[in-house]
Amino acid sequence: MVDLKGQYAGIKDVVNPSIQEVIENTAFINGPKVHDFQKNLETYLGVKHVIPCANGTDALQIAMMGLGLEPGDEVITADFTFAATVEVIALLKLTPVLVDVNEDDFNINIEAIKRAITPKTKAIVPVHLFGQCANMEAIMEIAKAHNLFVIEDNAQAIGANYTYSNGAKVKAGTIGHVGATSFFPSKNLGCYGDGGAIFTNDDDLAHTIRGIVNHGMYERYHHDVVGVNSRLDSIQAAVLDAKLPHLDNYNKARRNAARKYNAAFKNIESITTPKTVNGCEGICDTCDCHVFHQYTLKIKGIDRDALAKHLNDQGIPCGVYYPIPLHRQKAYLDERYNEADFEVTNQLVKDVISLPMHTELDDEQIEYITSTTIKFING
C-alpha cells in the first residue's frame, strides 16, 4: 500500500545526515530539530502555533484537554473513520455522538451534525477522510451558532487546501479552533516511527497545550495543569523536517496516480471512483483540495471481499477502510444509536476498497493494478 523504501531512496542524502546530527549532539528530546520542524511547519501551514507531540491519537486527546471539555460533554464526530477519533473522546469520559457521512466524499454529513446537537453538545470533530476536507465553512457556521468548539482530525489530509465560497484558501487543520495530525510512517507526511502535532491560532490555547504535552510543566518541576508525557523526539523531527519541503510534490504524485486510476476505471459501471468537494475529482492540474491519503473505490454488484482476496493473491495489496462502523464496535455500542441514522456508513463498509496509493507508483504498477481489478470485475 505504501512504498517507504522507494521514497527514502530519493531523500536519504538529506535524511541520513539529519539523523546523524541528532545522534551526535544527543539532544534527543525537544532538541533543535524539533524546534526547526515546528517553525517550518507553522510557515507551511500558515498557522500561528504548531505543538509537536508523540502521535496523532495523543494530538486529538491533548486538543480536547486543552479546550477544557468535561466528563459528560457531548462530542459529535463521524461514524465512518478510524477508532482513534472516538477513542480519545471515551478516554476523557466525554460522550461520543456518532453521525453519518456523505455518500460521495465520505466526510461527516452536515445535516446529521445539526440533528445531533443537544444542550450537552460542546464540540464537533470533523475527520478529513482519505485526503480532503469536510465542509468546514458549514461546520464553523454551525459551531458559531451553537457556541461549540471545532477540533479538526487532520491525520489524513495534511497539505490539502480548503477553498471557501469566496475563493479564499487555507490549509486543512488550521480552520477550526484546534487541529490534530499524525505523522505515522504511512501518512502523506510521515516519520520513521510515531509522531503527531496540534495546530491552533489561539495564543492562550497554544500555551495551555504546550504545558499539557510536557507533564503540565512550563517550568521544570512546576506543574501548573494536568498533563501527559507526549513529545516528538528529535530523530523523528529530523526526518519530518527533511521531508516537509517535498510534501507538495508528494501530494502531486498522489494526484497524478489518482488521475491514472480514474482514467482506467472511467467506463466500469460497477466502480465509483473518488469524488471531491469541488467536483473536479481532485485530479485537474490546478486542484489542491485532495491529497489522496487513500485511493478508495466503491464497488457495486461485485463481491468486494472476493475482489480483495483476488488482488492479494495477485500480489496487489489493498485495504478496506473501514469494515465495521464505529457505532457497531463492541467498545462503543450505545442504545441511543438507531441503525436508520447510519444508512450511508452501513453501506460504505460493504462497498469500499482502497488500492495502493503512494508517491512511488509508476505507470507499469498502475496498469497492472487496474487491469487485474477490471479483469476480475468483468469475469
C-alpha positions as CSV (number, residue, x, y, z in Angstrom):
1,M,0.0,0.0,0.0
2,V,2.9,2.3,0.7
3,D,6.5,2.3,-0.7
4,L,8.5,3.9,2.0
5,K,11.8,2.3,0.8
6,G,11.4,3.9,-2.6
7,Q,10.6,7.3,-1.0
8,Y,13.5,7.0,1.3
9,A,15.9,6.4,-1.6
10,G,15.1,9.8,-3.0
11,I,15.8,11.7,0.2
12,K,18.4,9.6,2.1
13,D,21.1,12.1,1.3
14,V,19.2,14.6,3.4
15,V,17.6,12.3,6.0
16,N,20.8,10.4,7.0
17,P,22.9,13.4,7.9
18,S,20.0,14.9,9.8
19,I,19.5,11.8,11.9
20,Q,23.3,11.6,12.4
21,E,23.4,15.2,13.6
22,V,20.8,14.3,16.3
23,I,22.8,11.3,17.4
24,E,26.0,13.3,17.7
25,N,24.6,16.2,19.6
26,T,22.5,13.8,21.8
27,A,19.6,16.3,22.1
28,F,17.1,13.5,21.7
29,I,14.1,15.2,23.4
30,N,13.0,18.8,22.5
31,G,16.2,19.4,20.7
32,P,16.9,21.9,17.9
33,K,15.5,19.7,15.2
34,V,12.1,19.7,17.0
35,H,12.0,23.5,17.1
36,D,13.2,23.8,13.5
37,F,10.5,21.4,12.3
38,Q,7.8,23.2,14.4
39,K,8.7,26.6,12.9
40,N,8.9,25.3,9.3
41,L,5.5,23.5,9.7
42,E,4.0,26.7,11.1
43,T,5.2,28.6,8.0
44,Y,4.0,25.9,5.6
45,L,0.5,25.7,7.1
46,G,0.2,29.4,7.7
47,V,-0.8,28.8,11.3
48,K,0.5,30.6,14.4
49,H,1.2,27.6,16.6
50,V,2.3,24.1,16.0
51,I,2.8,22.0,19.1
52,P,4.6,18.6,18.3
53,C,3.6,15.6,20.3
54,A,4.2,11.8,20.4
55,N,1.5,10.6,18.0
56,G,-1.8,11.5,16.3
57,T,-4.0,9.9,18.9
58,D,-2.3,12.0,21.6
59,A,-2.8,15.1,19.5
60,L,-6.5,14.6,19.5
61,Q,-6.7,13.9,23.2
62,I,-4.5,16.8,24.1
63,A,-6.5,19.2,21.9
64,M,-9.7,18.2,23.8
65,M,-7.9,18.5,27.2
66,G,-6.7,22.0,26.2
67,L,-10.3,23.1,25.4
68,G,-11.3,22.2,29.0
69,L,-14.0,19.7,27.9
70,E,-15.5,17.9,31.0
71,P,-16.9,14.4,31.6
72,G,-20.4,14.1,30.1
73,D,-19.9,16.8,27.5
74,E,-21.1,15.5,24.1
75,V,-18.7,15.5,21.1
76,I,-20.1,14.9,17.6
77,T,-17.9,13.0,15.1
78,A,-18.2,10.8,12.1
79,D,-19.1,7.1,12.3
80,F,-17.0,6.2,9.3
81,T,-13.4,6.6,10.4
82,F,-10.6,5.1,12.4
83,A,-11.3,4.4,16.1
84,A,-8.7,6.8,17.4
85,T,-11.2,9.7,16.9
86,V,-13.8,8.3,19.2
87,E,-11.3,6.5,21.4
88,V,-10.0,9.7,22.9
89,I,-13.5,11.0,23.5
90,A,-14.2,8.0,25.6
91,L,-10.9,8.0,27.4
92,L,-11.7,11.5,28.6
93,K,-15.1,10.4,29.8
94,L,-16.8,12.6,27.3
95,T,-19.8,11.3,25.4
96,P,-19.2,10.4,21.8
97,V,-22.1,11.2,19.4
98,L,-21.6,9.4,16.1
99,V,-23.3,10.6,13.0
100,D,-23.5,9.5,9.3
101,V,-21.3,10.7,6.5
102,N,-21.7,11.8,2.9
103,E,-22.0,9.1,0.2
104,D,-19.8,10.9,-2.3
105,D,-16.8,12.2,-0.3
106,F,-17.1,10.0,2.9
107,N,-16.9,13.1,5.1
108,I,-19.2,14.0,8.0
109,N,-22.7,14.9,6.9
110,I,-23.8,18.5,7.8
111,E,-27.5,17.8,8.3
112,A,-26.6,14.8,10.6
113,I,-24.5,17.2,12.7
114,K,-27.4,19.6,13.0
115,R,-29.8,16.8,14.1
116,A,-27.3,15.6,16.7
117,I,-26.9,18.8,18.6
118,T,-28.3,18.9,22.2
119,P,-27.8,21.2,25.1
120,K,-24.9,19.0,26.2
121,T,-23.0,19.3,22.9
122,K,-19.7,21.0,23.3
123,A,-17.6,20.1,20.3
124,I,-17.6,18.8,16.7
125,V,-14.7,16.7,15.4
126,P,-14.8,16.6,11.6
127,V,-12.4,14.0,10.1
128,H,-10.8,15.0,6.8
129,L,-11.1,11.5,5.5
130,F,-8.8,9.9,2.8
131,G,-7.2,13.3,2.0
132,Q,-9.8,16.1,1.6
133,C,-11.5,18.4,4.0
134,A,-15.0,18.1,5.3
135,N,-17.3,21.1,4.7
136,M,-15.6,23.3,7.1
137,E,-17.4,26.5,6.2
138,A,-20.7,25.0,7.1
139,I,-19.3,23.3,10.2
140,M,-17.8,26.6,11.5
141,E,-21.2,28.3,10.9
142,I,-22.9,25.6,13.0
143,A,-20.3,25.9,15.7
144,K,-20.7,29.6,15.9
145,A,-24.4,29.4,16.1
146,H,-24.3,26.9,19.0
147,N,-21.1,28.1,20.7
148,L,-19.3,24.9,20.0
149,F,-15.6,24.0,19.6
150,V,-14.3,22.5,16.4
151,I,-11.4,20.1,16.5
152,E,-10.1,19.0,13.1
153,D,-8.9,15.5,12.8
154,N,-6.3,16.1,10.0
155,A,-4.4,12.8,10.2
156,Q,-5.2,12.0,6.6
157,A,-5.2,15.4,4.8
158,I,-2.0,17.3,5.6
159,G,-1.1,19.6,2.8
160,A,-4.7,19.7,1.4
161,N,-6.3,23.1,0.8
162,Y,-9.8,24.0,1.7
163,T,-11.5,26.6,-0.5
164,Y,-14.1,28.9,1.0
165,S,-17.1,30.0,-1.0
166,N,-15.4,33.4,-1.6
167,G,-12.4,31.7,-3.1
168,A,-10.0,32.1,-0.1
169,K,-7.8,29.0,0.5
170,V,-6.5,27.7,3.8
171,K,-4.6,24.6,4.8
172,A,-6.5,21.6,6.2
173,G,-6.2,21.5,10.0
174,T,-6.0,25.3,10.5
175,I,-9.6,26.3,10.2
176,G,-11.2,25.1,13.5
177,H,-10.3,26.1,17.0
178,V,-7.6,23.4,17.0
179,G,-6.4,20.8,14.6
180,A,-4.6,17.5,15.2
181,T,-2.5,15.3,12.9
182,S,-0.5,12.1,12.8
183,F,3.0,11.5,11.4
184,F,2.6,7.8,11.3
185,P,5.0,6.4,8.6
186,S,2.3,5.8,6.0
187,K,0.8,9.3,6.2
188,N,1.4,11.8,3.5
189,L,4.0,13.4,5.8
190,G,5.3,10.5,7.8
191,C,8.2,10.0,10.1
192,Y,10.1,6.8,10.8
193,G,8.2,5.9,14.0
194,D,5.3,7.6,15.8
195,G,4.7,11.3,15.8
196,G,2.0,13.9,15.8
197,A,1.2,17.6,16.2
198,I,-1.5,20.1,17.2
199,F,-2.3,23.3,15.4
200,T,-4.0,26.4,16.6
201,N,-4.2,30.2,16.0
202,D,-5.3,30.8,19.6
203,D,-2.4,32.0,21.7
204,D,-4.0,31.0,25.1
205,L,-4.9,27.6,23.9
206,A,-1.4,27.0,22.5
207,H,0.1,28.0,25.8
208,T,-2.2,25.5,27.7
209,I,-1.4,22.7,25.2
210,R,2.4,23.3,25.5
211,G,2.0,22.6,29.2
212,I,-0.1,19.6,28.7
213,V,2.3,17.8,26.4
214,N,5.1,18.1,28.9
215,H,3.5,16.8,32.2
216,G,1.8,20.1,32.8
217,M,5.1,22.0,33.2
218,Y,6.1,25.4,31.9
219,E,9.0,25.5,34.4
220,R,10.8,22.3,35.5
221,Y,9.0,20.6,38.4
222,H,6.3,23.3,38.5
223,H,3.1,21.5,37.3
224,D,0.5,24.2,36.5
225,V,-2.0,22.0,34.6
226,V,-2.8,18.3,34.4
227,G,-0.6,17.0,31.7
228,V,0.7,13.9,29.9
229,N,4.1,12.8,28.5
230,S,3.7,13.3,24.8
231,R,6.7,14.7,23.0
232,L,8.0,14.3,19.4
233,D,11.6,13.0,19.6
234,S,14.3,14.8,17.8
235,I,15.1,12.0,15.4
236,Q,11.5,11.9,14.1
237,A,11.6,15.7,13.8
238,A,14.7,15.5,11.8
239,V,13.0,13.1,9.4
240,L,9.9,15.2,9.1
241,D,11.9,18.4,8.6
242,A,13.8,16.7,5.7
243,K,10.5,15.5,4.1
244,L,8.4,18.7,4.6
245,P,9.9,20.5,1.6
246,H,8.8,17.6,-0.6
247,L,5.3,17.4,0.8
248,D,3.6,19.3,-2.1
249,N,5.4,17.2,-4.7
250,Y,4.5,14.0,-2.8
251,N,0.8,15.1,-2.8
252,K,1.1,16.0,-6.5
253,A,2.4,12.5,-7.2
254,R,-0.6,11.0,-5.4
255,R,-2.9,13.1,-7.5
256,N,-1.2,12.0,-10.7
257,A,-1.6,8.4,-9.7
258,A,-5.3,9.1,-8.9
259,R,-5.7,10.6,-12.4
260,K,-4.4,7.5,-14.0
261,Y,-6.5,5.2,-11.8
262,N,-9.6,7.3,-12.6
263,A,-8.9,7.1,-16.4
264,A,-8.6,3.3,-16.3
265,F,-11.8,2.8,-14.3
266,K,-13.8,5.5,-16.1
267,N,-16.1,3.2,-18.1
268,I,-16.5,0.5,-15.5
269,E,-20.1,0.8,-14.3
270,S,-19.6,-1.3,-11.1
271,I,-16.8,1.1,-9.9
272,T,-17.3,4.6,-8.5
273,T,-14.1,6.5,-8.3
274,P,-13.4,9.1,-5.6
275,K,-15.3,12.3,-5.7
276,T,-14.1,15.7,-4.3
277,V,-15.9,18.6,-2.8
278,N,-15.3,20.9,-5.8
279,G,-16.5,18.3,-8.3
280,C,-13.2,18.1,-10.3
281,E,-12.4,14.6,-9.0
282,G,-9.3,16.0,-7.4
283,I,-7.2,15.4,-10.4
284,C,-7.2,18.6,-12.5
285,D,-3.9,20.3,-13.0
286,T,-4.7,23.1,-10.5
287,C,-6.5,21.1,-7.9
288,D,-5.1,21.0,-4.4
289,C,-8.2,20.1,-2.4
290,H,-7.5,16.3,-2.3
291,V,-4.1,14.8,-1.3
292,F,-5.3,11.1,-1.7
293,H,-4.0,9.6,1.5
294,Q,-6.1,6.7,0.3
295,Y,-7.5,6.0,-3.2
296,T,-10.9,4.5,-2.3
297,L,-13.3,2.9,-4.7
298,K,-17.0,2.0,-4.2
299,I,-17.8,-1.4,-5.7
300,K,-21.4,-2.3,-6.7
301,G,-22.8,-5.6,-7.8
302,I,-19.4,-7.3,-7.2
303,D,-18.2,-9.3,-4.2
304,R,-15.9,-6.8,-2.6
305,D,-14.2,-9.3,-0.3
306,A,-13.6,-11.7,-3.2
307,L,-12.0,-8.9,-5.1
308,A,-9.8,-8.1,-2.2
309,K,-8.7,-11.7,-2.0
310,H,-8.1,-11.8,-5.7
311,L,-5.9,-8.7,-5.6
312,N,-3.9,-10.1,-2.7
313,D,-3.5,-13.4,-4.5
314,Q,-2.0,-11.5,-7.5
315,G,0.5,-9.7,-5.3
316,I,-1.5,-6.4,-5.1
317,P,-2.0,-5.1,-1.6
318,C,-5.4,-3.5,-0.8
319,G,-7.3,-2.3,2.2
320,V,-10.9,-2.0,3.5
321,Y,-11.1,1.3,5.4
322,Y,-13.3,0.6,7.3
323,P,-15.0,-2.8,7.6
324,I,-17.1,-2.1,10.7
325,P,-18.8,1.2,11.6
326,L,-17.8,2.7,14.9
327,H,-21.3,2.5,16.3
328,R,-21.2,-1.3,15.9
329,Q,-17.8,-1.7,17.6
330,K,-18.1,-3.5,20.9
331,A,-16.3,-0.8,22.8
332,Y,-18.7,1.9,21.6
333,L,-22.1,0.3,21.5
334,D,-24.8,2.6,22.7
335,E,-28.5,2.1,22.9
336,R,-29.0,5.7,21.7
337,Y,-28.0,4.8,18.2
338,N,-30.6,3.9,15.6
339,E,-29.4,1.9,12.6
340,A,-31.6,4.1,10.3
341,D,-29.4,7.1,11.1
342,F,-26.3,5.3,9.6
343,E,-27.7,4.4,6.2
344,V,-24.6,5.6,4.3
345,T,-22.0,4.3,6.6
346,N,-23.6,0.9,6.8
347,Q,-23.5,0.7,3.0
348,L,-20.0,2.0,2.6
349,V,-18.5,-0.6,4.9
350,K,-19.8,-3.2,2.4
351,D,-18.7,-1.4,-0.7
352,V,-15.3,0.4,-0.2
353,I,-11.9,-0.9,-1.2
354,S,-8.6,1.1,-1.3
355,L,-5.9,0.4,-3.8
356,P,-2.2,1.2,-3.4
357,M,-1.6,4.9,-3.2
358,H,1.8,6.4,-2.6
359,T,4.5,8.7,-4.1
360,E,6.4,6.0,-5.9
361,L,3.6,4.4,-8.0
362,D,4.7,4.1,-11.7
363,D,2.7,3.5,-14.9
364,E,3.6,-0.2,-15.0
365,Q,2.3,-0.7,-11.5
366,I,-0.9,1.2,-12.0
367,E,-1.6,-0.6,-15.3
368,Y,-1.1,-4.0,-13.5
369,I,-3.3,-3.0,-10.6
370,T,-6.1,-1.6,-12.7
371,S,-6.1,-4.4,-15.4
372,T,-6.2,-7.0,-12.6
373,T,-9.1,-5.3,-11.0
374,I,-11.0,-4.8,-14.2
375,K,-10.4,-8.4,-15.3
376,F,-11.9,-9.7,-12.1
377,I,-14.9,-7.4,-12.4
378,N,-15.5,-8.4,-16.0
379,G,-15.4,-12.1,-15.0
